[in-house]
Structures are given as structure tokens and as C-alpha cells.
């Protein structure tokens, strides 16, 4: 039945987003710390490549080692952002919906 699936059915499970409670939760604080650490990893390796050795990698002059470190830093940054967004979106949902998604 189409009439039994109205917007009221779905909107009753969504709560308003509360930024203050969201940013105070321990899970979000840890994710923000991991986001900052991924920026530190990326910045340190990029700086070592660009300035210290004139564009050559500081790790035994192997460009693959520096590229790997930079890639890990970027992937960690993107993963942290995606987890923060996912947590924000799922924070407003009820437990039954979270169970289905996770």
C-alpha cells in the first residue's frame, strides 16, 4: 500500500541535529583528533619532500616511500571526514535505522 508509507512515518524517527551534543561525544572527539593527526602525517612527509631535500624523498631517497606516506595521510584524512559526516547523519536516526545501516 502506498498510502501507508507517508512522509509522517519516516519523519517521526528523525530527531533534530544538536551540534553541541554531537561534538561533545567521545567518539566524535576521537575522530577529530585522528583527523588532525592525519593532517600532521601528511604535512610532515610533504614538508620533508619539498624543502629538506630539494624535492627528493627523505626516506633513503626512495620516492615510493614518500608517496606511500602521503597517500596514507590523505586516505586517513578522507576517512576521518567521511566518518564524521556519517556519524552526524546517523546521530539523528533511531536505533532501528542505525542497526539496518550498520
C-alpha positions as a printed Julia matrix, in Angstrom:
102×3 Matrix{Float64}:
  0.0    0.0    0.0
  1.36   3.36  -1.0
 -0.92   5.25   1.37
  0.58   3.52   4.41
  4.07   4.86   3.56
  3.73   8.57   4.09
  6.37  11.12   4.97
  4.98  11.29   8.51
  6.01   7.68   9.04
  9.63   8.42   8.2
  9.89  11.88   9.73
  8.8   10.68  13.15
 12.06   8.76  13.59
 14.37  11.68  12.73
 15.39  13.91  15.59
 16.73  17.46  15.16
 20.51  17.73  14.94
 22.13  19.04  18.11
 25.67  20.2   17.33
 26.64  20.78  20.96
 25.86  17.2   21.98
 27.37  15.83  18.79
 30.76  17.49  19.27
 30.88  16.58  22.96
 30.54  12.85  22.36
 33.78  10.88  22.89
 33.54   9.15  19.52
 33.46  12.47  17.66
 36.31  13.9   19.75
 38.48  10.89  18.87
 37.57  11.24  15.19
 38.56  14.92  15.23
 41.87  14.02  16.87
 42.5   11.39  14.2
 41.64  14.0   11.55
 44.24  16.37  12.98
 46.84  13.61  13.22
 46.28  12.65   9.59
 46.94  16.28   8.64
 50.15  16.19  10.7
 51.32  13.0    8.94
 50.58  14.44   5.52
 52.19  17.79   6.33
 55.37  16.32   7.82
 56.04  13.99   4.91
 55.16  16.65   2.32
 57.42  19.17   4.03
 60.29  16.67   4.2
 59.97  16.05   0.48
 59.56  19.64  -0.63
 62.02  21.59   1.46
 64.6   19.46   3.21
 65.99  17.54   0.28
 65.14  19.69  -2.7
 62.23  17.6   -3.91
 63.83  14.23  -3.16
 62.42  11.88  -0.57
 63.97  11.99   2.89
 63.46   8.26   3.38
 66.51   6.66   1.75
 65.87   8.76  -1.35
 63.02   6.41  -2.34
 60.09   8.31  -3.81
 57.78   5.31  -3.3
 58.24   5.56   0.46
 57.22   9.21   0.47
 54.33   8.63  -1.93
 53.06   5.82   0.3
 53.22   8.01   3.41
 51.44  10.88   1.67
 48.77   8.5    0.35
 48.18   7.07   3.83
 47.84  10.6    5.24
 45.33  11.6    2.56
 43.32   8.37   2.93
 43.22   8.81   6.72
 42.04  12.41   6.27
 39.27  11.43   3.85
 38.21   8.5    6.05
 38.02  10.76   9.11
 35.87  13.26   7.23
 33.55  10.52   5.97
 33.2    9.0    9.45
 32.38  12.42  10.94
 29.71  13.04   8.3
 28.28   9.54   8.72
 28.16   9.96  12.49
 26.38  13.29  12.09
 23.79  11.81   9.75
 23.2    8.71  11.85
 23.15  10.66  15.1
 19.65  11.9   14.33
 18.23   8.47  13.48
 16.63   5.98  15.82
 18.3    2.72  16.88
 16.35   0.52  14.44
 17.55   2.55  11.44
 21.15   2.56  12.69
 21.02  -1.22  13.03
 19.88  -1.56   9.41
 22.59   0.78   8.09
 25.46  -0.59  10.13
